[in-house]
Amino acid sequence: MRRLCDAVDRFCLTHPRFGIPNLMRYVVFITAAVFFLDMFSHGAASAMLYFDMELIKQWELWRLVTWLFIPDSSSVLWLAISLLFYYSIGSSIESYWGTAKFTVFYLLGAVLTVVFAFISLLWTDYPFIHNGYLNNILFLAFATLYPTAMIRVQLILPIQAKWLAILYVVLTVYDLLRGGLFSVLFVLPMLLAAWLTYAICFWDRIGDLLAEFGFRVRHVNSAKTVRFKSAVRQQKKKEAERGYRHKCEVCGRTDTEFPDLQFRYCSKCAGYHCFCEDHIFSHEHFTE
């Protein structure tokens, strides 16, 4: 699993232009368009797009993709709230990861959902999939990247995203167990596809998440392991708290206040000391 996680990161690093910028904007727009078409066509639009294995076998191959855009509600208000919510968290994830990795994450979830639907042909002739679990895994990803983000439940009570994510996992497992055989046959494949997507893209952070709850992970606690990704996250957190990334040791100017100013680190100074382009060659070197 770690190799898959590293392969995803390596691919996104070497192909920064891969993906669809503002992907969630297109998903939300198309879903809203399908909803309004259903209103005027009595559901004919969704009937042409939902996942149906028998029709796919008759070469209606677009159904392998278009199930992503089936509205999950018949209420205009609830659909508007859910689409705005998923657009917001999707955009936040994309701004954190970049377009390439967010696109890989979303497409990987969609592909694995279809793959598990085909696997379920081993025990049922009519596999059914929808975009609910894929959308829910978007929230789980958001809560992992922004655990302290405040989310208002029913627009009233603000709760940190990490607690809502834990509640989602607990309720999902409870519903799966309560559903019995039906859940195992029809719900579990979609759930496994969504959670496998999460595991692949967040395997490097699962150890950190377990450590927060007191579980020891060997590769994380080993003194020989270089926790580069954790260090990068800590650096980004410090930058967000300070409000800048670089600050000149001499004049105190920052890259936030002067975005066009060049900053460099002096190799002759002891430790890491940053200087602007006006003082990089004219400062007293730090010796301690």
N, C-alpha and C positions, 0 to 999 in steps of 0.2 A: 504493500500500500504506500509505503514511504517513497518507493521508486516512482510510482505513478504520480504522487504529489510533486516530486522533484521534476518529473518529466513535464508536467503541466506548467510549472514555474519556468522551466528552461525554455519551453516552446514560446511562452508569452514574452519572455525576455528577448529571445532572438527574433520574434515576429511581432514587434510592437504595433504594427499597422494592421494586424489581423483583427477581424471583428467588425461589428456594426456599432458605430457611435450612437449613443442615446437609444440603445436597443429597446428599453422599456417604453419609450415614447411610441415606437411603432406597435409594440404589443398592445399597449393601452388603446391606441387609436383604432387599430383593427378590431379589437374586442368590442369597443363601443360601437363601431360601425355595424358589426354583426348583430349586436343587441337591437339597434334601431331598425335594421332590416327585418329582424324577427318580428318586431312590433307591427310592421306593415304587411308582412307575408305570413303571419300566423306560424312562425317557427320554421319556415321553409329554408331560411339561410343556414341555421344550425343543422338542419337535416342533411344538407349537402356537405357539411364540414366535419361532423363528429366521426370518431374512430369506429369503424365497423369492419371487422375482419373479413366477412363474406364479401362486402363490396370492394374491399382492397384486393381480394383475390380476383375480382372482375376488372382489375386494372384502374380502379379509382384511387390512384396512388397519392393524390394530394391529401387524402385523409391521414396519411402518416405524419403530416405537419399541421394541418388546419385545426386539429383538436385543441391546439394550444390557444386558440382564439374563441372558444366557445364560452359565452358568459356564464358565470356560476351563480347568477341570481336573476330573478324576474322583476325585482324592484329597482326602479330607476335610482332612488336615493341610495340604497345599499350598494348597488353596482358602482355608482359614482364615488362613494366613500372608499370602497375596496380598491378601485382602479387608481384613485389618487394616492392611496396608501402604498400600493405596490409600486407605483411609479416613483414615489418619494424614496422608499428604501432601495429600490433597484438603482436609482441614480446615485444614492449615497454609496452603495457597494461599488459601482463603476468608478466613482471618483476616488475611492480608496485603492482599488485594485488596478484600475486602468481598463480601457475598452477590451483589450485582448483577453484578459483572464475572466472578466465578467461574461463575455460572449461565450468563452469555452465552458464556463460554469453552467450557463443557461442551456446551451446546446447539448452539453453532456447529460444534463438532467432529462432533456427531452428524448435524446437517443436511448438512454438506458431505460426510460419508461416504455418506449416502443419495444426494445429488446426483451424486457421482462414480460410484456404482453404476448410476444411470440412464444416465450418459454411456457407461459401459462396454457398454451394450446395442448400441452401434455395432459392436462386434466380437465379442460373445458373447451367447448367448441365456440364459445362466445365471450372472449376476453373483452373487458370494458376498461377504458382509461379516461381520465379527465385531468385537467390542469390544476386541481386543488392542491395536491401534495407538492407539486412543483412550486406553486406560489407560496405554500407554507415554508418550504425549504429556503426560499428567498428571505423570509423573516428570520429563520434560524441563522442564516449567514449574516444578516444585518446585526442580530443580537450578539454574535460572536465578535464581529469587528467593532461594534459600538455598544458594549455591554451596559454602559451607564446612561445611554440615551433614554430620555423620558418619553413615554408613550401614554397617551390618555385613553383609558378604557371607557367606552361609551361616552367619549368626549368630556368626561368629568374627572375621573380618578387617574392621576399620573403615576405610572409604575415604570421602573427601570426595565429595559428590554431584556436583560438576562433573566429576570424572574419570570417574565411572560414566556420566554423560550423554555425554561424549565417546566413551567405549567403546561405548555403545549406538548412537550415530550411525554410527561406523565399522563395527560389525558389521552394522547394518541395511543400509548401502550394499553391504557385501561380500555379504551373502545375496541382495540384489536382483540384483547382477551375476552371481552364481553360478547363480541360478535361471533365467536366460535368458528365453526367450519366455514361459514360464508366469508368471514374476514380473511381466513387463511387462503381461500381459493381466489378471491377477487380483490381484496384490499391490500393484502400483504405484498403482492408483486409491485404495485405502485409505490408503496411505502419503502420497500427495499431499494427501489431505483432512486428515490429521492434521497434517502439516507446514505446510500453508497456514493452518490454525487457529492454530498456534504463531506463524507469521510475522505474521498480522494482529494478534494480541494482544501481541506482543513486538517489533514493528517499532521502537518507540522505544528499545529496549535492544540491538538487534542491532548498532548502531554502536558502543556501548560494549563489547560482547563482542568485536567484531572488533578494536577498539583494544587490548584486552588481549593479543591475539596479534600485535600489530605492524602491523595493517592500518590505513591512514589512510582516514577517511571524510570526505568534503568537508563535508557539512552539520554534522558534529560538530565538526570542527576550525576551522570558520569563526569568526572573531572576532565576527561579527555575530549569531551564533546564541545565544539565551538558553537554556541547558540547565536549564530549570526542573525537569523530572522527575528529572534526575540530582542536582540540589541537594536535592530533597526526600528522595531515597534516602540521600544523605550525612547529612542531618539526622537521619533515623530511625536510621541506624547510630550516630551520636554519642549519641543519646538512649538507645539500647540499651546502649552502653558505659558511659555515666554512670549510668544507672538512674533518670533523671528528665528531665523536659522543661523545667520552669521552676524557677528558684531565685532567691530574693530576695537582692539585693545587700547588704542591710543585716543581716537576721537569719539568713540562710542556710537558711531553711525551703524545702522543695521540694514540688512537687505530688504526689510519690510518698508522702512522709511525711504530708502534710496534703491529702488529695484534695478536701476541701470548701473549701479556701482559694482565694480569687480572686487571680490574678496579672495584672499589667499591665506594659506597657513605656512608659517615660517619653519623651515626644516632645521634651522640652526638654534631655535629656541628649545629649551627643555619643556617637554609636554606639548599640548596642542593649543596654539595661540593664533587667533585669527586677526588679520589686518586688512584694511582697505587698500586699494591701489595707490593711494597717496602716501601710505605709511609702511608698505611692505618692505621697502628698501631703506627706510630712514628711521627705524625704531631701535631702541635698545633691546638687545636679546635677553630673554628670560633665562636665568641659570638654574632655577629651582622649580 
